[in-house]
Protein backbone atom coordinates (compact mmCIF):
# COMPACT_ATOMS: atom_id res chain seq x y z
CA UNK A 1 0.00 0.00 0.00
CA UNK A 2 1.27 3.47 -0.87
CA UNK A 3 0.17 6.52 1.12
CA UNK A 4 0.39 10.27 0.81
CA UNK A 5 0.31 12.13 4.10
CA UNK A 6 -0.21 15.82 4.79
CA UNK A 7 -0.68 17.83 7.96
CA UNK A 8 -3.63 20.17 8.45
CA UNK A 9 -2.74 23.52 9.95
CA UNK A 10 -5.20 25.82 11.63
CA UNK A 11 -6.52 28.40 9.20
CA UNK A 12 -5.77 26.42 6.04
CA UNK A 13 -8.56 25.44 3.70
CA UNK A 14 -9.29 21.88 2.54
CA UNK A 15 -7.49 22.28 -0.78
CA UNK A 16 -4.31 23.22 1.10
CA UNK A 17 -4.58 19.87 2.89
CA UNK A 18 -5.77 17.61 0.08
CA UNK A 19 -3.47 18.79 -2.71
CA UNK A 20 -0.18 17.93 -0.92
CA UNK A 21 -1.62 14.59 0.22
CA UNK A 22 -2.53 13.67 -3.37
CA UNK A 23 0.87 14.80 -4.65
CA UNK A 24 2.55 12.73 -1.94
CA UNK A 25 0.43 9.71 -2.85
CA UNK A 26 1.56 9.85 -6.47
CA UNK A 27 5.17 10.36 -5.36
CA UNK A 28 4.90 7.27 -3.16
CA UNK A 29 3.42 5.24 -6.03
CA UNK A 30 6.23 6.41 -8.29
CA UNK A 31 8.85 5.20 -5.77
CA UNK A 32 7.41 1.68 -5.69
CA UNK A 33 5.30 -0.53 -3.50
CA UNK A 34 4.67 -0.08 0.21
CA UNK A 35 5.81 3.55 0.49
CA UNK A 36 4.60 6.48 2.55
CA UNK A 37 5.51 10.06 1.72
CA UNK A 38 4.70 13.02 3.98
CA UNK A 39 5.00 16.77 3.71
CA UNK A 40 5.73 19.20 6.51
Buried (B, 14 or more C-beta within 10 A) or exposed (E): EBBBEBEEEEEEEEEEBEEBBEBBBEBBBEEEEEBEBEEE
